Amino acid sequence: MTTYPMPVLAAEELATAAARLEDAEVRLLCGSVVDPAGVIRAKHVPARRVGAFHAGGMGASPSWNVFCVDNAIAFTPRFGVVGDLRLRTDLAALRLLGDGVAWAPAEMFDQDGTPAPVCTRGLLRRTVAGLAERGLGAQVGCELEMVLTPRSGASWNAYGLGALLDIEPFVLDLLAAADRAGLPVEQIHAEYGDSQLEFSIAPTDPLTAADHVVLARLLACRVARRHDVAVSFSPLPFAGGSGNGAHQHLSLTQDGRPLLSGGRGPHGLTDDGAAVVGGIVAGLPQLTAVFAGSVLSPHRLQPGHWSGAFACWGWENREAAVRLCTATPGNPHGASVELKCIDPSANPYLATAAFLGLALEGLAGGAPLPPEVTVAPAELTPEEAARTAAVRLPDLASALGLLETSDLARLLLGEELLEALVAVRRHELDTYGGEDVEVVAEKLRYAWSA
């Protein structure tokens, strides 16, 4: 298997990175990975050790890949106490956070310098390289929802002007932190849920887009601490409340030609674009546990919640898991498909790689495009559902069973990552699946925060 390892900087490039940190008076460098449970894990070094963190890396047990949301460890035959991995920072993605702190995403390597198959950022790097080999280019834009706690005394109006003004100091500080770190926020607004915000990040290449999700979570939680509030990225912060999504928009080109517009298919889809959408829709049930695999995810993934609870597609259909956005004057980034079922408990590198993988498999196999769903999928009659191939995404137990036995998942993720992901998600299901949702929501409210 071709590994496409993270580039190693030359001596002069390392010196430049070190000088940049020194000029910015950075004293602490954070290097992070996201584990299969969707939790951000990190190691920190004094800034003077930037070269060591990049070239040799910091040690991490293989058990890092089976840490669970509650800090239990779901040991497997492959992931135990024996062995060592190295976390190496990608200094090409270095960001300055201010106040003496810098951050860079890290990747996992074996002791001999070989990229570790279980590394999710490495998987995404390989997936992007696979697209390039076919002449495909991808842009990914992410939307991230979060809930601020504790609530203020003021009322919250969905998309309300006043709701945002009530937290104006936090929002302004967050935007300032984003500007300083180079995070391109395109919009921010008060969402439907109580004390819920959503911010959209400009589309970019897939690896950077996934980095941006981690950076956004880091910045939001860092700024929140200064305002004496907390930020929850849980799929369901409060029982009975609105869930948090982490939607992704994907646009594709082949040899510079858009695949999702300019064609003769429905809404301008090209034949290849139709195969891309068909592949995503067809593969979603098998990979639901990648995109929405936490024990709280099914409580968000409900009809009527705009969460994409059905594997189907439709033009601007916010109830479909795959929403097609066409190239119009009101859509300056061009046509895209939005995957709405992703929530913040998903590892963003793994979710992006799986999203791209489904698109690529659909294109390679010429997947048929099912008929469009033009209403809320829950309103379909059994005959209409059969005609459009619209199916409800599986519950967690079923989703894990489908994932574990899926040849498609094994192809897209690899044996190591599949084993780790199933282990940590089964722990969640076995430990919390029978508990009252209020208890679980409270216990895991900040599990996916930084």
C-alpha positions in Angstrom: 0.0 0.0 0.0 1.3 3.4 -0.9 1.6 5.5 2.3 2.1 9.1 1.1 3.9 10.1 4.3 3.9 13.6 5.8 6.7 15.6 4.3 9.7 16.2 6.5 11.0 19.7 6.5 14.6 20.4 5.6 17.0 21.9 8.1 16.5 25.5 6.8 12.7 25.1 6.9 12.9 23.9 10.5 15.0 26.9 11.3 12.4 29.2 9.7 9.6 27.6 11.7 11.6 27.9 15.0 12.3 31.6 14.2 8.6 32.2 13.5 7.8 30.8 17.0 10.5 32.9 18.6 9.4 36.1 16.8 5.9 35.5 18.1 7.1 34.8 21.6 5.6 31.3 21.6 6.6 29.3 24.6 4.4 26.2 24.2 3.7 24.1 21.1 0.6 21.8 21.1 0.5 18.9 18.7 -2.9 17.1 18.5 -4.5 14.0 17.0 -8.1 13.0 17.0 -8.9 9.5 18.1 -11.5 7.1 16.7 -13.9 8.2 19.5 -13.7 11.8 18.1 -11.8 13.2 21.1 -8.9 15.5 20.6 -5.7 14.2 22.3 -2.5 16.2 22.5 1.0 16.4 23.7 2.8 19.7 24.4 6.5 20.7 24.2 8.5 23.9 24.9 8.7 25.8 21.7 12.5 25.2 21.5 11.7 21.6 20.8 9.7 22.3 17.7 12.3 20.4 15.6 12.1 17.2 17.7 8.3 17.2 17.7 8.4 17.3 13.9 11.2 15.0 13.0 11.4 12.4 15.7 8.1 12.9 17.4 6.7 12.3 20.9 5.9 8.9 22.2 2.3 7.6 22.5 1.0 4.1 23.4 -1.0 2.2 20.7 -3.8 2.4 23.3 -4.3 6.0 22.3 -6.4 4.6 19.5 -8.8 2.9 21.7 -9.3 5.6 24.4 -13.0 6.1 24.9 -15.1 9.2 25.5 -15.2 8.4 29.2 -11.4 7.7 29.4 -11.9 4.0 29.5 -9.7 1.9 27.2 -11.3 -0.6 24.9 -8.3 -2.9 24.5 -8.2 -5.2 21.5 -5.7 -7.8 20.4 -4.0 -5.2 18.2 -4.1 -2.3 20.6 -2.8 -2.9 24.1 0.0 -1.8 26.4 2.9 -3.1 24.4 4.5 -1.0 21.6 5.0 2.7 20.9 3.9 5.2 18.3 5.4 8.6 17.5 3.3 11.8 17.2 4.9 14.1 14.7 3.6 17.6 14.1 3.0 18.9 10.6 4.7 22.2 10.7 3.3 23.2 7.3 0.0 23.5 9.1 1.4 25.4 12.2 -0.9 28.1 13.6 -0.2 30.8 16.2 -2.9 31.0 18.9 -1.6 34.0 20.8 -0.5 34.4 24.4 2.6 32.3 23.9 0.9 29.2 22.5 1.0 27.6 19.0 -0.7 24.5 17.6 -0.1 22.1 14.8 -1.9 18.9 13.8 0.1 15.7 14.3 0.2 12.3 12.6 1.1 8.9 14.0 4.2 7.0 12.9 5.8 3.7 13.9 9.2 3.8 15.5 10.9 3.2 12.2 9.3 6.3 10.7 6.6 4.4 8.7 3.2 6.1 8.7 0.9 4.2 11.1 -2.1 2.6 9.3 -4.3 3.7 12.3 -3.5 7.4 11.8 -6.7 9.1 10.7 -4.9 12.2 9.3 -2.6 9.9 7.4 -5.7 8.1 6.0 -7.1 11.3 4.7 -3.7 12.2 3.2 -3.8 8.9 1.3 -7.4 9.4 0.2 -6.6 12.8 -1.2 -3.6 11.4 -3.1 -5.9 8.7 -4.5 -8.2 11.3 -5.8 -5.3 13.2 -7.4 -4.2 10.0 -9.2 -7.5 10.0 -11.0 -7.2 13.7 -11.9 -9.8 14.6 -9.3 -9.6 17.7 -7.1 -11.8 18.2 -4.0 -12.8 21.2 -1.9 -14.4 20.7 1.5 -16.2 23.3 3.6 -17.4 22.6 7.1 -20.2 23.9 9.3 -19.8 23.4 13.1 -22.5 23.8 15.7 -21.9 24.2 19.4 -23.9 25.0 22.5 -22.7 27.6 25.1 -23.2 26.8 28.8 -24.3 28.0 31.3 -27.2 29.8 29.7 -27.6 33.5 30.2 -30.8 34.8 31.6 -31.9 36.3 28.3 -34.3 34.5 26.0 -32.8 32.8 22.8 -34.4 33.3 19.5 -33.4 31.0 16.6 -31.3 33.0 14.1 -32.1 36.1 16.2 -30.1 39.3 16.2 -30.6 39.8 19.9 -29.4 36.3 20.7 -26.1 37.0 19.2 -25.8 40.4 20.7 -26.2 38.9 24.1 -23.0 37.0 23.6 -21.3 39.6 21.5 -18.0 39.8 23.6 -17.5 36.0 23.2 -18.3 36.1 19.4 -15.9 39.1 18.8 -13.1 37.4 20.7 -13.7 34.2 18.8 -13.5 36.0 15.5 -10.3 37.8 16.6 -8.8 34.4 17.6 -9.8 32.9 14.3 -8.2 35.8 12.4 -5.0 35.4 14.4 -4.8 31.7 13.8 -5.7 31.9 10.1 -9.1 30.2 10.4 -11.3 31.5 7.6 -14.7 31.9 9.2 -17.4 32.9 6.6 -20.4 33.4 8.9 -21.6 32.9 12.4 -25.2 33.0 13.7 -27.5 32.0 16.5 -28.8 28.6 15.5 -32.2 27.0 16.2 -31.3 25.4 19.5 -31.2 27.3 22.8 -27.7 28.9 23.3 -26.5 27.3 20.1 -24.2 28.8 17.6 -23.1 27.7 14.1 -20.1 28.9 12.2 -19.2 28.1 8.7 -15.6 27.7 7.5 -14.5 28.6 4.0 -13.9 25.6 1.7 -10.4 24.4 1.1 -8.5 21.2 0.4 -9.7 18.3 2.4 -6.7 17.9 4.7 -6.7 21.6 5.7 -10.5 21.5 6.1 -10.3 18.7 8.7 -7.5 20.6 10.4 -9.8 23.6 10.5 -12.4 21.7 12.4 -9.9 20.7 15.1 -8.6 24.3 15.2 -12.1 25.7 15.4 -13.0 23.5 18.4 -9.7 24.4 20.1 -10.3 28.2 19.6 -13.9 28.1 20.7 -13.1 26.3 23.9 -10.0 28.5 24.6 -12.0 31.7 24.2 -14.9 30.3 26.2 -12.7 29.8 29.2 -11.9 33.6 29.2 -15.6 34.4 29.3 -16.4 31.9 32.1 -18.6 29.8 29.8 -18.1 26.3 28.4 -18.7 25.0 24.9 -20.3 21.7 24.1 -19.7 19.9 20.8 -21.8 16.9 21.9 -24.3 15.5 19.4 -26.9 16.1 22.1 -25.8 18.5 24.8 -29.1 18.3 26.6 -31.8 15.7 26.5 -34.8 17.0 24.6 -32.8 19.8 23.1 -31.4 20.5 19.7 -28.4 18.4 18.5 -25.1 19.7 17.2 -24.1 18.9 13.6 -20.8 19.1 11.8 -21.9 19.1 8.2 -19.5 18.9 5.3 -19.8 20.3 1.8 -17.9 18.6 -1.0 -17.2 19.9 -4.5 -15.3 17.9 -7.0 -13.5 18.6 -10.3 -11.9 16.2 -12.8 -9.0 17.8 -14.7 -10.4 21.1 -13.7 -14.0 20.4 -14.8 -16.8 20.5 -12.2 -18.6 17.2 -11.7 -21.6 18.6 -9.9 -22.7 21.3 -12.4 -22.7 21.9 -16.1 -24.2 18.5 -17.0 -27.5 17.3 -18.4 -28.5 15.4 -15.4 -30.9 16.5 -12.6 -30.1 20.0 -11.5 -27.1 20.2 -13.8 -25.3 17.0 -12.5 -22.9 15.5 -15.0 -22.9 11.7 -15.4 -19.9 11.4 -13.2 -21.4 13.8 -10.6 -24.6 11.6 -10.6 -22.4 8.6 -9.9 -20.7 10.5 -7.0 -24.0 11.3 -5.4 -25.3 7.7 -6.0 -22.2 6.3 -4.4 -22.5 8.4 -1.3 -26.2 7.6 -0.8 -25.6 3.9 -1.3 -22.7 3.6 1.1 -24.1 5.7 3.9 -25.9 2.9 5.9 -22.6 0.9 6.1 -20.6 4.0 7.3 -23.2 5.6 9.6 -21.0 4.7 12.6 -18.2 6.7 11.1 -20.2 9.9 10.6 -22.6 9.6 13.6 -21.3 6.7 15.8 -21.5 8.0 19.4 -24.1 6.7 21.8 -25.8 10.1 21.6 -25.7 10.4 17.8 -29.0 8.5 17.3 -30.9 11.0 19.5 -29.8 13.8 17.1 -30.4 11.7 14.0 -34.1 12.0 14.0 -36.7 12.9 11.4 -37.8 16.5 11.6 -34.5 17.7 13.1 -32.7 18.7 9.8 -30.1 16.1 10.7 -30.2 13.9 7.6 -31.7 10.9 9.1 -32.5 9.2 5.8 -30.0 7.9 3.2 -31.4 9.7 0.1 -30.7 12.9 -1.8 -32.5 16.0 -2.8 -32.0 19.5 -4.1 -31.8 21.8 -1.1 -33.6 19.1 1.0 -32.4 19.6 4.5 -34.1 16.4 5.7 -32.1 14.3 3.3 -28.7 13.0 4.4 -27.3 14.2 1.0 -28.3 17.7 0.1 -27.4 19.0 -3.3 -26.5 22.7 -3.6 -26.4 23.9 -7.2 -24.2 26.5 -8.9 -26.2 29.7 -8.7 -25.5 33.4 -8.1 -26.5 32.8 -4.5 -23.9 30.0 -4.1 -20.5 31.7 -4.9 -18.5 28.5 -4.1 -20.3 26.6 -6.9 -22.2 23.3 -6.7 -21.6 21.0 -3.8 -23.1 18.0 -1.9 -23.6 18.5 1.8 -23.5 15.5 4.1 -25.8 16.4 6.9 -25.6 13.3 9.1 -22.1 14.1 10.4 -22.0 15.3 14.0 -19.1 16.6 16.1 -18.4 13.2 17.8 -17.0 12.0 14.4 -13.3 12.2 13.9 -13.1 14.9 11.2 -10.2 13.3 9.4 -11.9 9.9 9.3 -15.3 11.4 8.3 -13.7 13.4 5.5 -11.8 10.4 4.2 -14.9 8.3 4.3 -17.0 11.0 2.5 -14.3 11.3 -0.2 -14.0 7.5 -0.4 -17.7 7.0 -1.0 -17.6 9.6 -3.7 -14.6 8.0 -5.3 -16.2 4.5 -5.1 -19.4 5.8 -6.6 -17.4 7.4 -9.5 -15.2 4.4 -10.1 -18.2 2.0 -10.2 -20.6 4.2 -12.0 -23.1 4.1 -9.2 -26.7 4.7 -10.3 -28.4 7.9 -9.1 -31.6 7.1 -7.3 -34.6 9.2 -7.9 -34.6 12.5 -6.1 -36.6 12.9 -2.8 -38.5 16.2 -3.0 -40.3 16.1 0.3 -39.3 15.3 3.9 -38.3 11.6 3.6 -40.4 10.7 6.7 -43.5 11.6 4.6 -42.8 9.1 1.8 -45.2 6.2 1.5 -43.6 2.8 1.5 -44.0 2.7 -2.3 -42.3 6.1 -2.7 -39.5 5.1 -0.3 -38.9 1.9 -2.4 -38.9 3.9 -5.6 -36.4 6.5 -4.4 -34.3 3.9 -2.4 -34.7 6.2 0.7 -33.9 4.3 3.9 -33.7 5.4 7.5 -30.1 5.4 8.7 -29.6 2.5 11.2 -29.5 2.7 15.0 -26.2 2.4 16.7 -26.2 -1.3 17.3 -27.2 -2.0 13.7 -24.7 0.6 12.4 -21.9 -1.0 14.2 -22.9 -4.4 12.9 -23.0 -3.1 9.3 -19.6 -1.3 9.8 -17.8 -4.3 11.2 -18.9 -6.6 8.4 -18.7 -4.1 5.5 -16.1 -4.8 2.8 -16.6 -1.2 1.7 -15.6 0.1 5.2 -12.6 -2.3 5.3 -11.5 -0.9 1.9 -11.9 2.7 2.8 -10.6 2.6 6.4 -8.3 -0.4 6.7 -8.3 -3.2 9.2 -6.5 -1.3 12.0 -8.8 1.7 12.0 -11.9 -0.4 11.6 -10.9 -2.5 14.7 -10.2 0.6 16.8 -13.4 2.4 15.8 -15.7 -0.5 16.4 -14.0 -1.2 19.8 -14.5 2.4 21.2 -18.0 2.7 19.8 -19.1 -0.7 21.2 -17.8 0.4 24.6 -20.1 3.5 24.4 -23.0 1.3 23.4 -22.4 -1.4 26.0 -21.7 1.1 28.8 -24.4 3.8 28.1 -26.9 2.3 25.6 -29.3 1.2 28.4 -29.1 4.4 30.5 -31.5 7.2 30.5 -30.6 9.8 27.8 -30.6 12.6 30.3 -27.9 10.9 32.4 -25.8 10.1 29.3 -26.1 13.6 27.8 -24.9 15.2 31.1 -22.0 12.8 31.5 -20.7 13.2 27.9 -21.7 16.9 27.5 -18.0 18.0 27.2 -16.4 14.8 25.9 -15.8 16.3 22.5 -14.7 19.8 23.7 -11.1 20.8 23.9 
